[in-house]
C-alpha cells in the first residue's frame, strides 16, 4: 500500500502496520535521518520507509508477519525494535 492511497481504506476499521524508530542519528537503515525518526516497514523490501508499507486487518496478523520475518527485519533494521502500531495513530504522530 502507498501512503497516498490511505483514503481508500475503510475508515470504520483499524489497520495495523509494522513501525520502527531510528535508534540513532544517521542510522544505517535510513542514512541522514535523525535519532527518533519514525518509519513504516515496507512489506516487500523490509526496509524503513515513509510511503510504502504493509497494512494488516488485525494486530495479531501484523505480529505474525513480523515474527515470520524477524530475522530479515533484524538484518535490514539493525539495532531497532519493530512494533505493530495502529496506522491512524502513526499518521497522527501518536505512535
Backbone torsions as a table, in degrees:
resi	resn	phi	psi	omega
1	UNK	NA	145.2	177.4
2	UNK	-103.6	147.5	-179.0
3	UNK	-59.4	-32.4	178.6
4	UNK	-65.7	-18.9	-178.4
5	UNK	-96.1	10.2	-177.4
6	UNK	-58.7	-33.6	-179.3
7	UNK	-67.5	-11.6	177.1
8	UNK	-82.3	-13.9	179.5
9	UNK	-73.8	151.6	178.7
10	UNK	-69.8	116.7	-176.9
11	UNK	-70.4	-10.8	179.8
12	UNK	-85.5	-7.8	-177.5
13	UNK	-111.7	153.9	173.1
14	UNK	-95.8	133.4	176.7
15	UNK	-112.9	145.4	-177.7
16	UNK	-115.3	142.6	-178.5
17	UNK	-136.0	148.8	172.0
18	UNK	-77.9	131.1	-176.1
19	UNK	-129.2	152.8	179.6
20	UNK	-142.4	149.2	177.8
21	UNK	-116.5	132.1	-179.6
22	UNK	-62.8	123.1	-177.2
23	UNK	-77.4	-14.6	-179.1
24	UNK	-155.7	164.6	176.6
25	UNK	-66.0	143.2	179.0
26	UNK	54.1	45.3	179.9
27	UNK	-58.4	135.6	-177.9
28	UNK	-56.9	-28.8	179.6
29	UNK	-78.3	-15.8	178.4
30	UNK	-148.8	73.5	-177.2
31	UNK	-53.8	137.3	178.9
32	UNK	90.0	-4.2	-178.2
33	UNK	-81.6	166.1	175.0
34	UNK	-95.1	156.2	174.4
35	UNK	-61.1	133.4	-180.0
36	UNK	90.7	-0.8	177.5
37	UNK	-63.4	137.3	-177.1
38	UNK	-99.5	138.1	179.5
39	UNK	-137.1	155.8	167.9
40	UNK	-96.3	167.5	-179.4
41	UNK	-109.0	125.3	177.6
42	UNK	-69.5	128.4	-175.4
43	UNK	-64.7	-31.2	-175.0
44	UNK	-92.3	-42.7	-177.5
45	UNK	-94.0	-16.4	-177.5
46	UNK	62.4	27.1	179.8
47	UNK	-105.7	159.7	175.6
48	UNK	-66.2	134.4	-172.9
49	UNK	-153.8	155.8	176.5
50	UNK	-116.0	-7.0	-177.1
51	UNK	-119.2	-35.9	178.0
52	UNK	-106.5	133.6	-176.9
53	UNK	-156.2	168.3	176.7
54	UNK	-100.8	130.1	176.5
55	UNK	-115.7	130.8	-178.0
56	UNK	-117.1	151.5	-177.1
57	UNK	-75.8	-19.1	-179.9
58	UNK	-144.9	158.2	177.3
59	UNK	-63.6	-38.1	-179.7
60	UNK	-61.5	-43.2	-179.9
61	UNK	-68.2	-35.4	176.3
62	UNK	-65.2	-43.6	179.6
63	UNK	-65.7	-39.4	177.6
64	UNK	-61.4	-43.9	177.8
65	UNK	-60.9	-44.0	179.4
66	UNK	-62.1	-40.4	179.8
67	UNK	-68.1	-39.1	178.0
68	UNK	-63.1	-30.5	-175.7
69	UNK	-110.0	17.1	-172.4
70	UNK	-59.5	-38.9	180.0
71	UNK	-66.2	-44.9	178.9
72	UNK	-67.4	-37.4	177.4
73	UNK	-64.5	-42.1	178.6
74	UNK	-62.8	-36.4	178.8
75	UNK	-72.7	-40.7	-176.9
76	UNK	-78.3	-27.0	-175.7
77	UNK	-124.9	66.7	-173.4
78	UNK	-60.8	140.2	174.9
79	UNK	66.8	8.9	-178.1
80	UNK	-114.0	152.2	177.3
81	UNK	-101.4	128.5	178.3
82	UNK	-94.3	126.9	-179.3
83	UNK	-121.1	150.4	171.9
84	UNK	-89.3	121.0	-178.9
85	UNK	-130.2	157.4	176.1
86	UNK	-72.6	132.9	-177.6
87	UNK	-59.2	-43.5	-178.2
88	UNK	-61.6	-41.1	178.7
89	UNK	-68.3	-37.1	179.0
90	UNK	-65.3	-44.7	-180.0
91	UNK	-61.9	-31.1	178.8
92	UNK	-85.5	-4.2	-179.8
93	UNK	80.7	17.6	-178.4
94	UNK	-89.9	-20.7	177.3
95	UNK	-128.8	NA	NA
